[in-house]
Amino acid sequence: MTIELYYWPTPNGWKIAIALEEMGLPYNVNLVNIGAGEQFEPEFLKISPNNRMPALVDPDGPDGAPISVFESGAILQYLARKTGQFGGSNERERVAVEEWLMWQMGGLGPMAGQAHHFLKYAPAMEPPNDLPYAKDRYRNEVGRLHSVLDKRLAENEYVAGDFYSIADMAIWPWAILWEGQQQDITDKPHMKRWLDQVGARKAVQTGKELAAERRANIEDSKNAQKVLFGQKG
C-alpha cells in the first residue's frame, strides 16, 4: 500500500525521502509549498498540527489501520519499526541510533537552521537584520557540533556504530550543508569521509533530488520570508 508523503525539498524533507528509498517503500509525493504558506492549510494541519515539513500518512499502519505521523525523527523511528530496517539489530544498537537521532533533532538541526537564518536570510530581509552576535553564536555552535560528529566518526564507520541507520539519514541532510553554515571541514576528515560515503548511496541521491527543482533561495523571496519567519500562522 502506498504511503502518502507530504514534502518540500528541505533537509528535514530529505531525511524521509531518503528513508523511503532506502527501505524500498512505495510512496506518493504531495508537495506542500512552505514558501507559499500551504503548510497552514486546515487539511494539512490535520496531519501535521505544528505546520512543519515533512509528514506522512501510512494506509497500512498498526493493526492495518491508517496512521498519520509528523516530526521527521518520529517518522524515521516509525518507518524503522515498520520495516525492521536501519534501527539497530539489538538493544545496544537501538540505543545508539536513538542517541544520535536525538542529537540531530535537538542539536545539529536547530543550530544549523538558526545558522542559516542569521547568516543568509536575516541579512536579506527588509529591513536587513545583520546581527553579528547571532551569526557568531550559531556559526560557532555548528562548528562545535561538527567537531563532536567528527570525533564520533573517527571511532565508527557510521554515527551509531559499524552499521548504517536512520541516524545517518537524519544527520547527513543537515551536515551536507556545511558551506551555507559558513563552516570549514578541512580539519574534520572523518566527517568528510562519512559525508562522501553516505552521499554515494543511490537511495540518498534519489531522496535528495526529489523535487529539487522546487528548492528556491528564500533570501530572494520577500513573500516567502514573510510566511516562514513568523509573520503568518
Buried (B, 14 or more C-beta within 10 A) or exposed (E): EEBBBBBBBBBBBBBBBBBBBBBEBEBEBBBBEBBEBBBBEEEBBEBBEEBBBBBBBBEBBEEEEEBBBBBBBEBBBBBBEBBEBBBBEEEEBBEBBBEBBEBBBEBBBBBBBBBBBBBBBBBBBEEEBEEEEBBEBBBEBBBEBBBEBBEBBEEBBBBBBEBBBBBBBBBBBBBBBBEEBBBEBEEBEBBBBBBEBBEEBEBBEBBBEBEEEEEEEBBEBEEBBBBBBEEEE
